[in-house]
Amino acid sequence: MPFKPIASKAARDRGPTGRGAACCLAGAAWLAGAAGALLTSPAAPDAGLRPDGFQDSPYRDLRLFGAAFHAIRSRAADMRGDGPLIDAAIVGMLAALDRHSHYLTAAEFRRLDEQDTGSYAGIGVVVDADGTVRRTLPDAPAARAGLTPGTIIQEIDGVAIGRIAPDQVADRLRGEPDSTVRVRVVRPGEPAPAEMVLIREWLPLHPVRLKALDTVAYLGLDHFDEFTTGRLLRAVANLKAGIGRDRLTGFILDLRGNPGGLVVQAVAVAGAFLGRGEIVRLVGRDPGSVERFALDRTGADVIDGLPLVVLVDGGTASAAEIVAGALQDHRRAILIGTRTYGKGAVQTTYAHRDGRALRLTTAWFVTPAGRRVDGNGIAPDRVVTPDGMAAGTQGRLSPEPGAGGGSLQDGFVADGLIDPSRDRPLTAAVQHLLAVSQSGGGGLIHRNDPSPNR
């Protein structure tokens, strides 16, 4: 069974065409095993491998792999089984490519799929391997039950945390919607443990975070999943209604710590603020292999042309850099913060029926002005470091349920920890927007005219 490209979800970190034909690794493990079985005689290592097509095939070097595989499985003192050997060989092949391509175990692939589909059934906590709750989703079952950051989960369904593998702790708290999970917890300031039964619900994995900073509207995106654009549009409408369109002075889009996600969603988000124009180009390994994503017709700007600031940092990567690069090149927004990560790889995930997968870089993206992002990142228009920002406040959801300004079912929530007084880049963004408002300037300088000098 070959690895097959996943096209049904616009391919991971990939445009809607899901680039790439069926994976060339079809039957590689079988070839390796067959070659190994025939290479038992040192005097005639090629015995039995004489078909003319195979001699001229790019796979002829698999004879060498087969010989090594056979020698290891029959003679190595430290033998770990055929499966781990094949896995290690695939990992080694991918390591010889670029820094982003890698091999996914079934568990890793399942988590990746969950990240991109954007929802899960659980109780709404982020928990460390030792059972410490790091944060909770407002209005989720855990928050409603009074679990707060610092709560220690001692047992899950009667099994002590110490007996659960570190990568299985979060999985134990998830399950089917409307199913129950029994936990034994110790809350901060309460020495006696308590037991509670929580009912799992469908929850958004990456709700849009929002906050009204007087006349400035704040939006935080932590990932680009299948629902990001719809959630963003609802959050914008909520902020417009809450602040009042006539009072709004501008918007802040916070992409700090956003590792990327689906290219098609990044294109849609950038397009929501641009209205028209090129957003990104995907360049394959052949010189003529270029895909252009652009809005060729004039569309509506979701924030009605108001000034826009995008916050970026070293954790802003991949699809998030597509958005930042497009808005900067078109001079639709100014970027404040520090240089982005520099992951300009477009990746396609090839899944195997046993649950494992390959995540291959199949193209590189460049911004509308022709800048290649990978390894370079995107420099902000104004560098503002987070020095002096209170630790642990950036990009975290409020631990308090019912913070107002949205609900989990709407896909956006108020972020009660947003505080410009403890966040230098955010302070700079607010000050910039207020200054633009006072000077009578607008947010659109030369929209849809990407600067070639960036």
WOZI-V426871 format. One record per backbone hydrogen bond with DSSP energy under -1.0 kcal/mol. NH is the residue of the N-H (numbers start at 1). CO is the residue of the C=O. Records with the same first field share a line. If there is no record, write none. Layout:
# WOZI-V426871
NH->CO + CO
This chain:
# WOZI-V426871
4->351
6->349
10->7
14->11
18->15
23->3
28->25
31->27
32->28
33->29
34->30
35->31
36->32
37->33
38->34
44->41
47->44
49->46
55->51
56->52
60->57
62->59
63->60
65->61
66->62
67->63
68->64
69->65
70->66
71->67
72->68
73->69
74->70
75->71
76->72
85->81
86->82
87->83
88->84
89->85
90->86
91->87
92->88
93->89
94->90
95->91
97->94
102->359
104->357
109->105
110->106
111->107
112->108
113->109
114->110
115->111
116->112
117->113
118->114
120->203
122->201
126->135
128->132
131->128
133->151
134->126
135->126
137->124
140->137
142->123
144->140
145->141
146->143
147->142
150->133
151->148
152->186
153->131
154->184
155->184
156->159
157->182
159->156
161->154
163->160
164->161
168->165
172->168
175->121
178->200
179->176
181->198
183->196
184->155
185->194
186->152
190->187
194->185
196->183
198->181
200->179
201->122
203->120
205->118
208->411
209->220
210->413
211->218
213->216
216->213
217->250
218->211
219->252
220->209
221->254
224->260
226->116
228->225
231->227
232->228
233->229
234->230
235->231
236->232
237->233
238->234
239->235
240->236
241->237
242->238
243->239
244->240
247->244
248->244
249->215
251->307
252->217
253->309
254->219
255->311
258->255
262->224
266->262
267->263
268->264
269->265
270->266
271->267
272->268
274->270
275->271
277->295
279->293
280->293
281->366
282->291
283->364
284->289
289->286
290->288
291->282
293->280
295->277
302->272
304->301
306->303
309->251
310->334
311->253
312->336
316->313
317->258
320->317
321->318
322->318
323->319
324->320
325->321
326->322
327->323
328->324
329->325
330->326
331->328
332->327
333->327
334->308
336->310
337->382
338->312
340->378
341->316
346->363
347->13
348->360
350->358
351->4
352->356
355->352
357->104
358->350
359->102
360->348
362->346
363->346
364->283
365->344
366->281
367->371
370->367
373->365
375->342
376->373
377->373
381->335
382->335
384->337
389->386
393->390
396->393
412->407
413->208
415->210
418->415
422->419
423->420
427->423
428->424
429->425
430->426
431->427
432->428
433->429
434->430
435->431
436->432
437->433
438->434
439->435
441->436
445->331
449->446
451->329
